[in-house]
Amino acid sequence: MICCINGSFGERFAEVAESNGITVVKLAPPLGEPISPAELDKLLVDHPDAEAVAMTHNETSVGLINPLKELAAVVRKHGKLIFVDAVSSMGGTDINVDELGVDVCFSSSQKCFGVPPGLGIGSVSERALGLSAEVTNKGWYFDFKIWEEDQKKGRGTPVTPAIPQIAGLNAALKMIERKGGKQWYFNLYGERNQKIRRGIEKLGLSTFPKKGNESPTVNCINAPKGMEGGLVYEKMRDKGFELAEGYGSIKKKTFRIGNMGYIEMADIDMMLKNLGEVI
Amino acid sequence: MICCINGSFGERFAEVAESNGITVVKLAPPLGEPISPAELDKLLVDHPDAEAVAMTHNETSVGLINPLKELAAVVRKHGKLIFVDAVSSMGGTDINVDELGVDVCFSSSQKCFGVPPGLGIGSVSERALGLSAEVTNKGWYFDFKIWEEDQKKGRGTPVTPAIPQIAGLNAALKMIERKGGKQWYFNLYGERNQKIRRGIEKLGLSTFPKKGNESPTVNCINAPKGMEGGLVYEKMRDKGFELAEGYGSIKKKTFRIGNMGYIEMADIDMMLKNLGEVI
């Protein structure tokens, strides 16, 4: 399996693969840079025996979004399976899994959908379903065929699920429909993010990822001179704003501003005003 | 692995083992009878290469509780690992995992603790933790060592958990403490169950499992003559009482009355009065 790694969650994906006995080849550009379709193409030429390519669509640890459409096209060309961790992008930006040919795409309730945590959300292609039937010793809990069987029988899920979160997700999706549908929701994410980005620039701050690859759902911001990211986080917390600390190797050099769930434009104005005072 | 099977959830345990490539030997007495410690002992003598014994403590599908203490003593004598599915017993009756030598004991939030579903609860022995470290290709999500590592670091859990259910479980456990501790809670289960059992007998109904092995948390009741269990369930539902249908091969011949979560004695009186009218 080829694992595209842009940060902590890409590393996690490779760990998960290895813990299942899969041989992993890593494609890891310097931190802050997206996965290059050309480099992925080259790696697939060098490893014709690869069965699948895994990637993190939106890497929250560095606030970066990958060019999923272009990357998926490269993988499709080579006929490999595509696994996409869309934990922090599904719901915040369009992901047309059928058009892109994504075989497994997963996310969770507590990110862009703004529902409490405890529920995984995913799609599986016919191709992946078919192949999974032939895999042995794959365990029970994540066996796609078992979940498919219960859905086909109209029984729902093979285990008692996180019902409150399902009810919450249902309510959130109905709210999105009522307010204008998914495009309206994606636009809202884009508008809020633009507002945060412009505000940050006005304060003289810059974002960590390479220009043009900034995530629409979380901004990873370089800490101001002479001040560690953790201190910005703590001081903002004292003022009642829950930002996020930096993650992994850039923990001290950055801090992050999430843009997920229920946020009003006025909240962003207030946050930026307070951030200006803190730095 | 030796799998003790009293019904649907014991069968499930065997399926889970087989899906992980484990060779399973089944010990399955006739439906409604508990696992016999003597028969388990004999099976362990016949299969000295067995590594573990799995059992369902309380089999809700037939309303039966197994003699865990005696069964655990047999397994301990042979030095094998003991895995206990305590989904519908933990919280409703005492399970002293250390004293019994149970290596893995698991349950969930929505049964005896009366919290919404979505959270798994479990204990793992030092022996099982040590052995699990040597297992390869075991996947990531259920790797005990990963969960242990994060707990030791004080980070909580390696993935974002079902936080609302954790808060709910915390509230439920505090309530139990406040009202008199776990023995008070076990007694409450016993009292409620006695009340249900006596009421059923007064109505001329009988319980399905072999005498002396009736579960304290769910009663599996033989359907009255000339009336399928499913009809009892539906008619009670029409009256506002959520009982449970029979399960598996005895679906038509039985119905079930759960005794988990928040139930007042007056609720039981009302339920029995209505059940008398229905049958």
Interface residues (C-beta under 8 A of the other chain):
Chain A: E15 V16 S19 N20 G21 S108 Q110 P116 P117 G118 L119 T136 N137 K138 G139 W140 Y141 F142 D143 T160 P161 A162 I163 P164 Q165
Chain B: E15 V16 S19 N20 G21 S108 Q110 P116 P117 G118 L119 T136 N137 K138 G139 W140 Y141 F142 D143 T160 P161 A162 I163 P164 Q165
